[in-house]
Amino acid sequence: MKLNFDQIIIISLICLLTVSGLAKAEKLEINERMTELQADFYSGLVDTENLNNQVKELETVINQSITDPEKYYWLAQTQFWQSKISRRNGNEKKAEKGFEKSKKLAYKALKKEVHPSDSRRLVADNQARLIEYKGAFYAIRNGSEILDLLEKAVSLDEKNYAAYNSLGIALLQAPKIGGGSIEKAIENLKGGLNSSQQPERFRSYYFLTKCYQEQGKLKQAKSYLEQSQQIYPDNPQVKSLKEQLDTKAD
């Protein structure tokens, strides 16, 4: 049967919409699996071998299903978490190289205007990790960029709760001369509590605990720590922080 021009156009559009629908479904699956990986990482119940396998499976799905520039963004995400897992294993050299690679991938995504808010957050998160490895001079050259990137990320997307948390953490950790502020850190971390995702809410509660601990407000610190415990009671950092607060209370 010979198709006329209109029929060819209709069939082409149907094919295009089908492919587009599949791509959206695959990206949704990747996003869900990424959240699951984060939850398993923070839970303290999943060993690093299992976490590494999750990352590898995610990378395989990304490489097989995403061909557009968004691949840079998702691979930056997986590389970032791979580096955090390497760090947990005590492999600091591998972690440092991984954070460098993740930063470069996130920059590529940003140049292509892929997730412009969260790509900025990813660059900043990697920069923050790299400062820990590269020392004071690197911090002087790159520290202000972290706050700039995160402030822009929040301004671009008021629902980017990961960016609120990262900005809050950066403000907590930065010296006052470098723009640090515990008050502003608390404000942004409380913004992160609006997230529906447990890993982000956990980060908010945990670092709000750190903020109030820094201020010497132990009652508020313990209250937020209890909230983080309700999400991931077996998280080793939560257990360590609880011991610190209990010691101070004594």
Buried (B, 14 or more C-beta within 10 A) or exposed (E): EEEEEEEEEEEEEEEEEEEEEEBEEBBEEBEEBBBEBBBBBBBBEBEBEEBBEBBEEBBEBBEEBBEEEBBBBBBBBBBBBBBBBBBBBEBEEBBBBBBBBBBBBBBBBBEBEBBBBBBBBBBBBBBBBBBBBBEEEBBEEBBEEBBEBBBBBBEBBEEBBBBBBBBBBBBBBBEEEBBBEBEBBBBBBBBBBEBEBBBBBBBBBBBBBBBBBEEEEBEBBBBBBEBBBEBBEEBEEBEEBBEEBEEEEE
